[in-house]
């Protein structure tokens, strides 16, 4: 792997000052310092993953958070980007109420950036015209013709339908595979999984975006959030794919619950869920929080990449209780009891 990294970096005129270091807790991302003193991250990637191309589009949108700005081409075997300076939230402070509120705001900003991706080609065209010295208002009927807008709308609708289907089928597969992982480790026996699976199977509305696409950062938890010196958050560990509504929110909260240092963690996260679900989409909030609890614990069962953390029996038991409460609250809400 070191030789592959070296060859890749040489293609981009980056010469190692010292050997690459794995970025904790990742097994596929390396921190590199070159002979000019610049810091870089090189990350293995799936050739079919469209994330690097989408991240390049962010440069047109100027989102109010730091993110990997690819210096490599999308078809290359690695993603290369300048290292983002910052302190991992996973190391400290990830569950203080103030930080959680800031993270929820950033999640809203990420969703806004995803919704704006459809406008990137128009912004790029406008910028290109300006660079050529042409008046961008010369021919508005040509650039904003009905046929062009109609064609774009049809493409967007097709993309939304495809994303909804992908999110639904991914959730179906993941629900079962995560439950299998928990059962193989002897966790959460007698929990009402069949009832939960039936409810999440029938609730297709979970995959309908309220606006724009239902694309998400698929691992937005404290190990991928940086508190940067300029006061902004940095977001790393990107993989962009369709996910159920509220997935980013509850990925963060489920990870935080399982890693919590609070003596009253169960009550703290239960109350946060209650506040969120009291406004709208009660069933969706409970379905997705329950799902993310199962997913985060199953991820630990299958990978155990973070050897510094092991969920305690008490925390596993508390998470099971919250999962059961989620299922019960969904049932009561549908029966009109809540």
FIKEPA-554004 format. One line per field, with one value per residue: residue in three letters; x negated, y negated, z negated of N, C-alpha, C in turn. Coordinates in steps of 0.001 Angstrom, whole numbers. Example, Ala and Ser with C-alpha at 12.3 -4.5 7.8 and 13.67 -1.06 7.14 Angstrom:
2
r = [ala; ser]
nxx = [-13190; -12850]
nyy = [5690; 2250]
nzz = [-7800; -7080]
caxx = [-12300; -13670]
cayy = [4500; 1060]
cazz = [-7800; -7140]
cxx = [-13200; -12900]
cyy = [3300; -30]
czz = [-7800; -7870]
// end
This chain:
338
r = [unk; unk; unk; unk; unk; unk; unk; unk; unk; unk; unk; unk; unk; unk; unk; unk; unk; unk; unk; unk; unk; unk; unk; unk; unk; unk; unk; unk; unk; unk; unk; unk; unk; unk; unk; unk; unk; unk; unk; unk; unk; unk; unk; unk; unk; unk; unk; unk; unk; unk; unk; unk; unk; unk; unk; unk; unk; unk; unk; unk; unk; unk; unk; unk; unk; unk; unk; unk; unk; unk; unk; unk; unk; unk; unk; unk; unk; unk; unk; unk; unk; unk; unk; unk; unk; unk; unk; unk; unk; unk; unk; unk; unk; unk; unk; unk; unk; unk; unk; unk; unk; unk; unk; unk; unk; unk; unk; unk; unk; unk; unk; unk; unk; unk; unk; unk; unk; unk; unk; unk; unk; unk; unk; unk; unk; unk; unk; unk; unk; unk; unk; unk; unk; unk; unk; unk; unk; unk; unk; unk; unk; unk; unk; unk; unk; unk; unk; unk; unk; unk; unk; unk; unk; unk; unk; unk; unk; unk; unk; unk; unk; unk; unk; unk; unk; unk; unk; unk; unk; unk; unk; unk; unk; unk; unk; unk; unk; unk; unk; unk; unk; unk; unk; unk; unk; unk; unk; unk; unk; unk; unk; unk; unk; unk; unk; unk; unk; unk; unk; unk; unk; unk; unk; unk; unk; unk; unk; unk; unk; unk; unk; unk; unk; unk; unk; unk; unk; unk; unk; unk; unk; unk; unk; unk; unk; unk; unk; unk; unk; unk; unk; unk; unk; unk; unk; unk; unk; unk; unk; unk; unk; unk; unk; unk; unk; unk; unk; unk; unk; unk; unk; unk; unk; unk; unk; unk; unk; unk; unk; unk; unk; unk; unk; unk; unk; unk; unk; unk; unk; unk; unk; unk; unk; unk; unk; unk; unk; unk; unk; unk; unk; unk; unk; unk; unk; unk; unk; unk; unk; unk; unk; unk; unk; unk; unk; unk; unk; unk; unk; unk; unk; unk; unk; unk; unk; unk; unk; unk; unk; unk; unk; unk; unk; unk; unk; unk; unk; unk; unk; unk; unk; unk; unk; unk; unk; unk; unk; unk; unk; unk; unk; unk; unk; unk; unk; unk; unk; unk]
nxx = [-820; -1980; -3723; -1919; -621; -2777; -3400; -1014; -996; -3291; -2444; -963; -2874; -3741; -5953; -7030; -7848; -8016; -7008; -3654; -924; 1606; 4875; 6558; 9916; 9672; 9171; 8393; 7430; 4835; 2476; 346; -2745; -4444; -7602; -7654; -6432; -3710; -484; 1402; 4247; 4757; 7010; 8380; 10723; 13889; 14114; 16579; 17825; 19439; 18835; 16373; 16674; 19009; 18132; 16317; 18101; 19060; 17378; 18337; 20572; 19824; 20089; 20805; 18869; 15937; 14549; 13399; 11458; 11096; 8002; 7428; 8430; 11773; 11853; 9607; 7723; 7432; 8544; 7439; 6714; 6204; 5059; 7261; 7160; 7957; 9856; 10996; 14399; 15090; 13177; 13715; 16399; 18548; 21187; 22240; 24941; 24778; 22924; 24230; 26478; 25182; 24126; 26487; 27373; 25341; 25830; 28208; 27125; 25545; 27550; 28774; 26729; 26694; 29217; 28723; 27017; 28094; 28136; 25564; 24420; 25592; 24572; 21856; 21836; 22571; 20401; 18417; 19149; 18747; 15985; 15202; 15794; 18275; 21597; 23770; 26457; 27073; 28497; 30961; 33399; 32456; 30751; 32416; 34509; 37774; 37780; 35306; 35449; 37593; 36532; 34491; 36018; 37373; 35229; 34417; 36645; 36553; 34121; 34746; 36699; 35151; 33272; 34940; 35830; 33375; 32654; 34723; 34387; 31770; 32138; 33882; 32215; 30110; 31320; 31966; 29403; 27984; 29465; 29014; 26285; 26306; 27723; 25997; 24022; 25278; 26856; 29622; 31786; 35139; 36130; 38522; 38195; 39402; 41843; 40828; 39397; 41489; 42896; 41013; 40664; 43135; 43307; 42845; 42745; 40670; 38515; 39038; 37971; 38235; 37602; 35796; 33062; 32594; 30030; 27212; 24527; 22991; 21932; 22083; 20905; 19349; 16661; 16082; 16286; 14852; 13680; 12720; 9954; 10897; 13457; 15404; 17012; 15338; 15897; 15347; 14562; 16354; 18983; 21351; 24652; 28057; 30308; 32577; 34990; 33862; 31571; 28824; 28947; 29707; 27751; 25557; 26531; 27086; 24537; 23331; 24843; 24185; 21492; 21533; 20629; 22189; 23900; 26631; 27385; 29359; 31783; 31134; 30821; 33230; 34988; 34157; 34963; 37734; 38294; 37620; 39462; 41874; 42735; 43166; 43587; 43483; 43418; 41392; 39092; 38772; 38556; 36142; 34223; 34232; 33349; 30745; 29492; 29385; 27784; 25321; 24403; 24210; 22241; 20022; 19902; 19226; 16828; 15124; 13174; 12297; 10363; 10123; 12526; 15257; 18545; 20347; 22032; 24163; 24700; 25379; 27665; 29290; 29563; 31029; 33412; 34268; 34641; 36818; 38713; 38998; 40291; 42656; 43707; 44137; 46176; 48194; 48576; 49613; 51951; 53278; 52956; 50924]
nyy = [1206; -1241; -1765; -2117; -4420; -6192; -6272; -7334; -9862; -11009; -11408; -13638; -15430; -15412; -14921; -12739; -13800; -12333; -8996; -8051; -8417; -6534; -7806; -8026; -7068; -5656; -3109; -3477; -5967; -8357; -10533; -12893; -14532; -16776; -17538; -20248; -21093; -21094; -19765; -16841; -14750; -11440; -9209; -5980; -4907; -3950; -3253; -3685; -5518; -8568; -10676; -12336; -13970; -15357; -16735; -18461; -20118; -21575; -23741; -25784; -26490; -27484; -26579; -27075; -25633; -23664; -21326; -18367; -19338; -18250; -17459; -15648; -13632; -12454; -9792; -8523; -6230; -7027; -9537; -12784; -15487; -18766; -18767; -19229; -21387; -20899; -20019; -16862; -16252; -13918; -13520; -15224; -16982; -16386; -15903; -18031; -20265; -22734; -22228; -20161; -21527; -23281; -21436; -20376; -22596; -22774; -20395; -21102; -22971; -21340; -19848; -21922; -22533; -20156; -20330; -22462; -21533; -20957; -23374; -23955; -23553; -25777; -27935; -27558; -27990; -30672; -31818; -31126; -32633; -35170; -35136; -35067; -37576; -38251; -39604; -38447; -38743; -38922; -37080; -36052; -34630; -32458; -31101; -30472; -29020; -27545; -24856; -23981; -24287; -22604; -20143; -19861; -19706; -17277; -15504; -15899; -14951; -12244; -11565; -11983; -9988; -7709; -7968; -7790; -5148; -3795; -4521; -3319; -526; -156; -644; 1442; 3707; 3101; 2953; 5646; 6886; 5580; 6284; 9039; 9031; 8033; 10073; 12219; 11570; 11826; 9693; 7711; 9527; 10655; 8135; 6069; 6738; 7740; 6378; 3792; 3987; 4473; 2064; 150; 1103; 606; -2119; -4099; -6811; -7764; -8008; -10008; -13064; -16241; -18525; -18965; -16633; -13395; -13025; -12249; -12797; -9938; -9116; -10878; -11590; -12215; -11419; -12320; -15011; -18171; -20640; -23669; -26079; -28600; -28785; -27560; -24445; -21500; -18992; -15657; -12377; -11757; -10195; -10240; -9447; -8312; -8486; -7710; -10143; -12504; -11083; -11895; -13474; -11605; -9692; -11031; -11470; -8860; -7644; -9301; -8726; -5996; -6282; -7880; -9887; -10678; -10329; -10217; -9392; -7950; -9259; -11833; -11631; -10494; -12559; -14461; -13281; -13289; -16060; -16710; -15136; -16125; -18130; -17668; -14915; -12631; -9740; -9232; -10344; -8602; -6085; -6402; -7110; -4757; -2989; -3998; -3583; -763; -404; -1713; -223; 2287; 1733; 1496; 4127; 5472; 4342; 3066; 1049; -1022; -617; -1791; -2087; -425; 611; 448; 2944; 1792; -480; 730; 2066; -125; -1358; 596; 413; -2145; -1705; 113; -1580; -3429; -1876; -1301; -3894; -4656; -2855; -3687; -6310; -5895; -4667; -6685; -7271; -8797]
nzz = [0; -746; 1381; 3456; 2539; 2604; 5346; 6343; 5072; 6182; 8779; 8396; 7766; 5131; 2613; 118; -3164; -5400; -6353; -5462; -7792; -9319; -9693; -12663; -13453; -11108; -8595; -6072; -5328; -5107; -6652; -5311; -5159; -3157; -1453; -1299; -3495; -3524; -4413; -3779; -2986; -2052; -719; -362; 2126; 3523; 6932; 8138; 6585; 6364; 4755; 4650; 6963; 6334; 4080; 5267; 6545; 4427; 4152; 5708; 4343; 1867; -959; -4505; -6068; -6630; -4317; -2566; 160; 3205; 4745; 6575; 9424; 10145; 11117; 10155; 8021; 5408; 3089; 2843; 743; -763; -4121; -6867; -9485; -12874; -15850; -16764; -17400; -18635; -20548; -22643; -24196; -22508; -23252; -24617; -25244; -23854; -21797; -20442; -19439; -17691; -15908; -14839; -13453; -11532; -10171; -8932; -7185; -5573; -4326; -2917; -1136; 342; 1565; 3212; 5132; 7613; 8875; 9538; 12234; 13572; 12113; 12665; 15416; 15518; 14179; 15975; 18225; 17210; 16857; 19480; 20194; 21095; 21152; 18782; 19032; 21642; 23336; 21979; 22610; 24127; 22376; 20274; 21319; 21870; 22687; 21847; 19042; 18538; 19359; 17453; 15106; 15499; 15443; 12815; 11407; 12144; 10974; 8247; 7824; 8239; 6167; 3904; 4125; 3882; 1264; -200; 393; -527; -3277; -3959; -3553; -5304; -7805; -8380; -8214; -10239; -12482; -12474; -13081; -15714; -17006; -16653; -18413; -20773; -21664; -22718; -22835; -22557; -21979; -20263; -17362; -14981; -14848; -14613; -12164; -10376; -10528; -9638; -7107; -5890; -5945; -3682; -3310; -4761; -3104; -1386; -330; -1953; -603; 2375; 2859; 1176; 303; -1749; -4097; -4949; -7373; -9570; -12341; -15583; -15108; -12630; -12577; -12933; -15149; -14213; -14081; -13217; -14109; -12609; -11679; -10587; -8203; -7629; -6224; -4184; -2442; -59; 210; 878; -1873; -4636; -5837; -8253; -8854; -9164; -11473; -13506; -13305; -14371; -17015; -17911; -17861; -19755; -22043; -22520; -23080; -25260; -28107; -30084; -33178; -33136; -30585; -29105; -29764; -28883; -26031; -25353; -26042; -24211; -21804; -22283; -22287; -19618; -18163; -18917; -17367; -14529; -12216; -13897; -13896; -11998; -13222; -15453; -14201; -12760; -14695; -16231; -14258; -13765; -16231; -16264; -13993; -14653; -16853; -15665; -13782; -15430; -16352; -14005; -13113; -15044; -15045; -16619; -19112; -21536; -22692; -24091; -24183; -27215; -29228; -30546; -28945; -26523; -27328; -28051; -25572; -24268; -25724; -24951; -22223; -22330; -23517; -21454; -19478; -20856; -21208; -18568; -17908; -19736; -18848; -16292; -16964; -18095; -20753; -21859]
caxx = [0; -2849; -4236; -797; -445; -3909; -3242; 106; -1401; -4259; -1669; -489; -4074; -3841; -7047; -6927; -8915; -8063; -6051; -2253; -381; 3050; 5695; 7460; 9900; 9837; 8224; 8167; 7061; 3490; 2004; -959; -3437; -5392; -8898; -7441; -5773; -2251; 162; 2409; 4912; 5010; 8017; 8836; 12121; 14547; 14143; 17952; 18351; 19516; 18606; 15373; 17223; 19953; 17351; 15786; 19193; 19247; 16558; 19177; 21627; 19216; 20809; 20178; 18132; 14787; 14796; 12298; 11481; 10268; 6942; 7295; 9549; 12749; 11630; 8386; 7929; 7417; 8986; 6377; 7160; 5410; 5428; 8067; 6737; 9063; 9941; 12127; 15420; 15113; 12226; 14238; 17441; 19513; 22577; 22742; 26114; 24401; 22298; 25263; 27276; 24348; 24046; 27778; 27383; 24452; 26543; 29099; 26304; 25181; 28740; 28957; 25734; 27165; 30320; 28206; 26168; 28749; 27883; 24135; 24125; 25988; 23583; 20605; 22009; 22542; 19016; 17660; 19459; 18078; 14555; 15021; 16082; 19585; 22687; 24587; 27854; 27203; 29529; 31658; 34364; 31758; 30193; 33490; 35630; 38701; 37376; 34160; 35927; 38426; 35633; 33820; 37002; 37615; 34042; 34448; 37678; 36043; 33077; 35389; 37320; 34069; 32704; 35899; 35791; 32099; 32718; 35637; 33792; 30614; 32650; 34385; 31075; 29311; 32083; 31804; 27998; 27594; 30098; 28280; 25019; 26596; 28106; 24824; 23242; 26113; 27410; 30994; 32751; 36528; 36580; 39600; 37617; 40334; 42768; 40082; 39106; 42736; 43241; 40087; 40916; 44350; 43280; 42029; 42622; 39363; 37528; 39476; 37347; 39137; 37215; 34561; 32734; 32406; 28619; 26681; 23210; 23462; 21310; 21898; 20849; 18235; 15350; 15926; 16525; 13719; 13828; 11569; 9490; 11639; 14798; 16278; 16826; 14829; 16579; 14515; 15139; 17526; 19540; 22663; 25610; 29414; 30604; 33888; 35128; 33276; 30506; 27614; 29209; 29733; 26435; 24767; 27047; 26937; 23116; 23060; 25477; 23417; 20193; 21799; 19995; 23177; 24543; 28058; 27406; 30642; 32767; 30715; 31117; 34675; 35639; 33854; 35873; 39094; 38414; 37612; 40642; 43102; 43104; 43739; 42953; 43217; 43043; 40109; 38023; 38584; 38056; 34754; 33350; 34113; 32500; 29348; 28968; 29044; 26673; 24064; 23942; 23818; 20946; 18979; 19819; 18610; 15532; 14305; 11989; 11850; 10031; 10142; 13898; 16100; 19788; 20574; 23281; 25211; 25066; 26074; 28995; 30048; 29903; 32126; 34626; 34700; 35167; 38154; 39589; 39283; 41314; 43908; 44219; 44670; 47472; 49157; 48878; 50483; 53252; 53872; 52853; 50030]
cayy = [0; -2416; -2045; -2670; -5795; -6982; -6461; -8248; -11205; -11521; -11899; -14972; -16191; -15451; -14060; -12526; -14150; -11172; -7981; -8380; -7904; -6289; -8697; -7299; -5607; -5114; -2115; -3725; -7358; -8622; -11912; -13004; -15820; -16743; -18178; -21693; -21388; -21066; -18558; -16305; -13489; -10540; -8252; -4986; -5119; -3105; -3953; -4019; -6516; -9901; -11697; -13358; -14919; -16210; -17633; -19524; -21053; -22438; -24951; -26812; -26840; -28154; -26248; -27633; -24643; -23141; -19998; -17989; -19952; -17282; -17859; -14510; -13445; -11488; -8405; -7976; -5218; -7688; -10921; -13616; -16840; -19392; -18405; -20240; -21521; -20987; -19039; -15959; -16325; -12638; -13569; -15983; -17978; -16066; -15803; -19192; -20801; -23800; -21624; -19434; -22503; -23751; -20350; -20309; -23698; -22394; -19386; -21865; -23584; -20262; -19559; -23037; -22353; -19057; -20836; -23436; -20892; -21011; -24687; -24126; -23808; -27135; -28833; -27401; -28648; -32116; -32185; -31004; -33778; -36345; -35027; -35371; -38984; -38414; -40022; -37268; -39024; -39126; -36249; -35264; -33649; -31256; -30364; -30054; -28643; -26603; -23475; -23634; -24136; -21410; -18985; -19759; -19254; -15857; -14803; -15969; -14021; -10883; -11376; -11854; -8664; -6732; -8105; -7259; -3682; -3350; -4685; -2301; 810; -135; -548; 2800; 4643; 2749; 3302; 7071; 7252; 5069; 7117; 10312; 8803; 7931; 11382; 13096; 11182; 12011; 8419; 7260; 10616; 10366; 6808; 6242; 6458; 8027; 5251; 2651; 4207; 4303; 639; -588; 1604; 5; -3580; -4589; -8266; -8019; -8223; -11136; -14294; -17381; -19436; -18550; -15208; -12844; -12674; -12486; -12331; -8671; -8786; -12172; -11479; -13020; -11053; -12964; -16442; -18876; -22012; -24303; -27299; -29800; -28728; -26738; -23003; -20781; -17713; -14728; -11038; -11859; -9359; -10830; -8492; -8538; -7918; -8129; -11467; -12695; -10098; -12521; -13889; -10511; -9041; -11760; -11268; -7451; -7462; -10017; -7970; -4786; -6699; -8929; -9901; -11216; -9309; -10170; -9402; -7485; -10330; -12979; -11410; -10263; -13868; -15131; -12674; -13762; -17446; -16702; -14486; -16783; -19180; -17058; -13676; -11844; -8360; -9222; -10564; -7398; -5018; -6611; -7005; -3325; -2399; -4427; -2877; 596; -475; -2074; 903; 3338; 1337; 1872; 5599; 5979; 3768; 2837; 302; -1895; 273; -2526; -2151; 761; 252; 1182; 3697; 847; -1323; 1592; 2287; -1369; -1553; 1526; -154; -3260; -1086; 636; -2734; -3989; -1030; -1500; -5233; -4623; -2161; -4543; -7449; -5448; -4312; -7921; -7328; -9909]
cazz = [0; -802; 2725; 4227; 2091; 3078; 6786; 6538; 4663; 7161; 9922; 8041; 7386; 3673; 2152; -1330; -4093; -6288; -5927; -5772; -9042; -9285; -10494; -13559; -13541; -9752; -8096; -4653; -5105; -5614; -6771; -4654; -5159; -2038; -1721; -1369; -4761; -3389; -4937; -2874; -3313; -934; -1167; 611; 2456; 4503; 8226; 8507; 5658; 6979; 3730; 4985; 7932; 5610; 3228; 6130; 6811; 3259; 4261; 6321; 3403; 711; -2193; -5711; -6839; -5896; -3762; -1670; 1487; 3942; 5666; 7486; 10343; 9608; 11537; 9570; 6976; 4105; 2966; 2274; 423; -1833; -5498; -7559; -10873; -13809; -16930; -16592; -18446; -19351; -21658; -23792; -23995; -21463; -23713; -25352; -24542; -22930; -20622; -19696; -18689; -16587; -14930; -14152; -12485; -10431; -9384; -8065; -6132; -4650; -3528; -1988; -64; 1197; 2379; 4174; 6132; 8917; 9469; 9825; 13656; 13929; 11527; 13410; 16710; 15285; 13879; 17221; 19068; 16638; 17130; 20893; 20399; 21724; 20280; 18479; 19327; 23072; 23955; 20959; 23135; 24567; 21245; 19375; 22171; 21264; 22979; 21009; 17667; 18502; 19406; 16157; 14122; 15718; 14945; 11355; 10925; 12304; 9956; 6937; 7748; 8101; 4827; 2936; 4220; 3327; -184; -722; 476; -1436; -4643; -4127; -3699; -6478; -9005; -8649; -8451; -11555; -13510; -12490; -13784; -17149; -17518; -16691; -19590; -21957; -22119; -22521; -22643; -22922; -21557; -19267; -16052; -13881; -14765; -14082; -10747; -9618; -10488; -8776; -5759; -5344; -6020; -2567; -3420; -5369; -2046; -567; -816; -2112; 472; 3017; 2780; -169; 173; -3093; -4548; -5509; -8667; -10226; -13791; -16106; -14571; -11325; -12743; -13509; -15612; -13563; -14762; -12814; -14658; -11775; -11745; -9434; -8040; -6856; -6160; -3327; -1383; 168; 758; 371; -3184; -5150; -6448; -9588; -9087; -9685; -12851; -14471; -13303; -15366; -18365; -18299; -18186; -21006; -23124; -22815; -23610; -26238; -29423; -31012; -34024; -32802; -29116; -28570; -29903; -28071; -24609; -25258; -26060; -22945; -20828; -22575; -21813; -18152; -17587; -19363; -16416; -13318; -11780; -15104; -13568; -11303; -14207; -16258; -13338; -12357; -15866; -16524; -13224; -13940; -17400; -15822; -13043; -15303; -17659; -14723; -13202; -16392; -16350; -12789; -12774; -16242; -14617; -17703; -20219; -22801; -23204; -24046; -24878; -28462; -29288; -30941; -27804; -25562; -27886; -27947; -24155; -23986; -26306; -24107; -21004; -22642; -23709; -20131; -18852; -21597; -20934; -17196; -17977; -20433; -17997; -15205; -17554; -18601; -22222; -22213]
cxx = [-859; -3373; -3149; -555; -1543; -3767; -2122; -308; -2400; -3554; -1173; -1628; -4153; -4895; -6988; -8118; -9119; -6972; -4625; -1805; 1129; 3771; 6641; 8862; 9984; 8784; 7880; 7850; 5723; 3205; 581; -1482; -4493; -6651; -8788; -6739; -4260; -1705; 1314; 3080; 5105; 5930; 8360; 10315; 12596; 14598; 15542; 18544; 18295; 19181; 17556; 15891; 18196; 19217; 16733; 16858; 19419; 18479; 17340; 20200; 21127; 19956; 20069; 19603; 16961; 15075; 13600; 12471; 10538; 9237; 6689; 8520; 10475; 12448; 10389; 8702; 7976; 8044; 7884; 6955; 6285; 5966; 6188; 7665; 7971; 9014; 11180; 13129; 15470; 14193; 12779; 15397; 18546; 20954; 23004; 23912; 25760; 23800; 23331; 26105; 26485; 24247; 25358; 27906; 26505; 25103; 27539; 28345; 25872; 26364; 29014; 27970; 26161; 28295; 29823; 27346; 26762; 28473; 26439; 23847; 24493; 24998; 22270; 20685; 21928; 21123; 18158; 17901; 18771; 16585; 14252; 15301; 17405; 20610; 23605; 26061; 28095; 28387; 30277; 32680; 33696; 31301; 31266; 34731; 36490; 38250; 36213; 34597; 36761; 37575; 34929; 34767; 37274; 36441; 34030; 35470; 37203; 34985; 33691; 36027; 36262; 33480; 33643; 35881; 34505; 32104; 33584; 34971; 32559; 31087; 33176; 33236; 30329; 30018; 31855; 30363; 27521; 28208; 29391; 26972; 25248; 26938; 26911; 23921; 24066; 26726; 28903; 31963; 34111; 36966; 37566; 39138; 38616; 41339; 42070; 39843; 40357; 43084; 42307; 40244; 42095; 44257; 42374; 41825; 41296; 38318; 37908; 38830; 38367; 38857; 35899; 34320; 32714; 30980; 28112; 25190; 23509; 22817; 21056; 22010; 19563; 16845; 15075; 16237; 15359; 14153; 12576; 11210; 10293; 13086; 15791; 16060; 16161; 15507; 15740; 15230; 16339; 17755; 20986; 23559; 27010; 29623; 31993; 33837; 34570; 32091; 29254; 27788; 29062; 28497; 25547; 25232; 26908; 25485; 22818; 23647; 24623; 22044; 20325; 21010; 20947; 23759; 26030; 28260; 28763; 31687; 32431; 31123; 32597; 35409; 35361; 34769; 37301; 39290; 38477; 38933; 41947; 43601; 43790; 42973; 42564; 42709; 41671; 38944; 37731; 38049; 36566; 33806; 33154; 33189; 31026; 28715; 28519; 27814; 25346; 23523; 23489; 22486; 19808; 18805; 19015; 17198; 14594; 13022; 11432; 11601; 10061; 11534; 14590; 17366; 19969; 21905; 24440; 25666; 25806; 27502; 29869; 30469; 31047; 33443; 35165; 35274; 36599; 39149; 39960; 40399; 42664; 44518; 44775; 46058; 48533; 49563; 49840; 51872; 53953; 53823; 51981; 50642]
cyy = [-1263; -2787; -2625; -4126; -6695; -7294; -7457; -9682; -11816; -12043; -13312; -15845; -16430; -14441; -13961; -13130; -13002; -10204; -8367; -7723; -7704; -7297; -7873; -7892; -4934; -4067; -2377; -5180; -7634; -10115; -11962; -14426; -15776; -17545; -19697; -22102; -21408; -19727; -18151; -15086; -12720; -9438; -7287; -5223; -4105; -3852; -4382; -5123; -7903; -11014; -12726; -14397; -15878; -17192; -18765; -20564; -22005; -23753; -26095; -27340; -27581; -27852; -26764; -26562; -24186; -21707; -19632; -18627; -19147; -17945; -16761; -14445; -12352; -10038; -7774; -7069; -5814; -9074; -11690; -14997; -17426; -19036; -19551; -20257; -21631; -19885; -18184; -16119; -15041; -12658; -14293; -16869; -17614; -16020; -16953; -19779; -21877; -23222; -20879; -20401; -23045; -22693; -20244; -21430; -23362; -21331; -20065; -22513; -22536; -19941; -20671; -22938; -21247; -19537; -21766; -22809; -20987; -22328; -24875; -24351; -25220; -28150; -28768; -28085; -30158; -32591; -32127; -32172; -35034; -36329; -35343; -36833; -39243; -38844; -38833; -37503; -39221; -38384; -35417; -34303; -32356; -30420; -29828; -29674; -27589; -25164; -23042; -23403; -22871; -20152; -18762; -19217; -17765; -15021; -14785; -15004; -12576; -10579; -11189; -10478; -7581; -6776; -7540; -5733; -3135; -3440; -3594; -928; 927; 64; 849; 3784; 4385; 3121; 4769; 7432; 6767; 5913; 8471; 10171; 8724; 9296; 12324; 12791; 11288; 10745; 8331; 8398; 10180; 8938; 6973; 5942; 6668; 6893; 4037; 2812; 4012; 2822; -137; -152; 877; -1513; -4153; -6100; -8679; -8423; -9360; -12410; -15419; -18436; -18932; -17059; -14712; -12316; -13065; -12184; -11084; -8290; -10058; -12019; -12132; -12629; -11713; -14455; -17080; -20250; -22759; -25630; -28547; -29794; -27939; -25265; -22525; -19421; -16835; -13375; -10952; -10609; -9803; -9819; -8833; -7817; -8390; -9534; -11458; -11753; -10738; -12927; -12724; -9618; -9696; -11432; -9818; -7151; -8091; -9279; -6769; -5111; -7667; -8747; -10439; -10101; -9159; -10117; -8995; -8591; -11510; -12792; -11099; -11609; -14636; -14600; -13195; -15187; -17485; -16211; -15126; -17784; -18607; -15776; -12776; -10449; -8303; -9409; -9278; -6233; -5173; -6579; -5542; -2642; -2736; -3804; -1464; 558; -758; -921; 2054; 3010; 1719; 3388; 6097; 5513; 3646; 2091; -590; -1046; -440; -2565; -809; 436; 1097; 1932; 2768; 13; -513; 1849; 1046; -1640; -626; 977; -1297; -2737; -594; -508; -3376; -3198; -1235; -2859; -5340; -3981; -3055; -5743; -7068; -5075; -5530; -8051; -8505; -11241]
czz = [0; 576; 3609; 3848; 2645; 4569; 7080; 6210; 5649; 8407; 9682; 7500; 5882; 3245; 634; -2058; -5080; -5848; -6311; -7073; -8900; -10181; -11358; -13424; -12182; -9439; -6636; -4331; -5798; -5626; -6218; -4806; -4063; -2367; -1757; -2657; -4684; -3871; -4024; -3501; -2011; -1439; -42; 903; 3490; 5834; 8649; 7633; 6304; 5995; 4122; 5980; 7253; 4703; 4051; 6423; 5645; 3391; 4889; 5329; 2162; -591; -3420; -6627; -5977; -5454; -2875; -287; 2381; 4848; 6688; 8395; 9829; 9959; 10912; 8375; 5578; 4221; 2254; 1973; -682; -3208; -6153; -9032; -11783; -14848; -16733; -17740; -19259; -20567; -22875; -23346; -23033; -21939; -24619; -24569; -23523; -21649; -19785; -18866; -17497; -15492; -14159; -13124; -11282; -9552; -8441; -6916; -5102; -3744; -2521; -829; 885; 2115; 3486; 5260; 7538; 9636; 9905; 11304; 14102; 13370; 12306; 14760; 16561; 15007; 15132; 18152; 18549; 16943; 18589; 21200; 21066; 20688; 20037; 18758; 20822; 23666; 22926; 21528; 23591; 23373; 20314; 20178; 21485; 21481; 22099; 19565; 17532; 18502; 18082; 15095; 14269; 15206; 13425; 10782; 11028; 11242; 8577; 6783; 7538; 6691; 3763; 2932; 3613; 1808; -810; -738; -425; -2877; -4938; -4390; -5004; -7769; -9366; -8974; -9820; -12668; -13609; -13267; -15291; -17740; -17617; -17879; -20881; -22498; -21825; -22217; -23171; -22615; -20403; -17840; -14922; -13722; -14169; -12583; -9891; -9477; -9573; -7318; -5117; -5231; -4928; -2632; -4041; -4339; -1107; -1097; -919; -1047; 1049; 2899; 1342; -322; -1211; -3143; -5369; -6844; -9461; -11739; -14287; -15626; -13230; -11370; -13487; -13991; -15168; -14232; -14409; -13304; -13832; -12085; -10463; -9382; -7125; -6806; -5237; -2485; -1242; 873; 236; -965; -3640; -5758; -7875; -9867; -9685; -11149; -13826; -14394; -14358; -16786; -18829; -18670; -19550; -22203; -23508; -23410; -24785; -27535; -30474; -31883; -33709; -31287; -28552; -28624; -28994; -26619; -24382; -25207; -24768; -21843; -21039; -22078; -20286; -17587; -18031; -18339; -15175; -13029; -12956; -14763; -12915; -12272; -14985; -15422; -13055; -13554; -16248; -15532; -13467; -15183; -17015; -14924; -13740; -16157; -16760; -14065; -14142; -16402; -15165; -12555; -13965; -15890; -15721; -18947; -21569; -23416; -23052; -24813; -26128; -28389; -29665; -29745; -26748; -26021; -27784; -26507; -23748; -24526; -25459; -22789; -21237; -22834; -22375; -19450; -19532; -21291; -19516; -17192; -18613; -19563; -16881; -15708; -18152; -20103; -22656; -21802]
// end
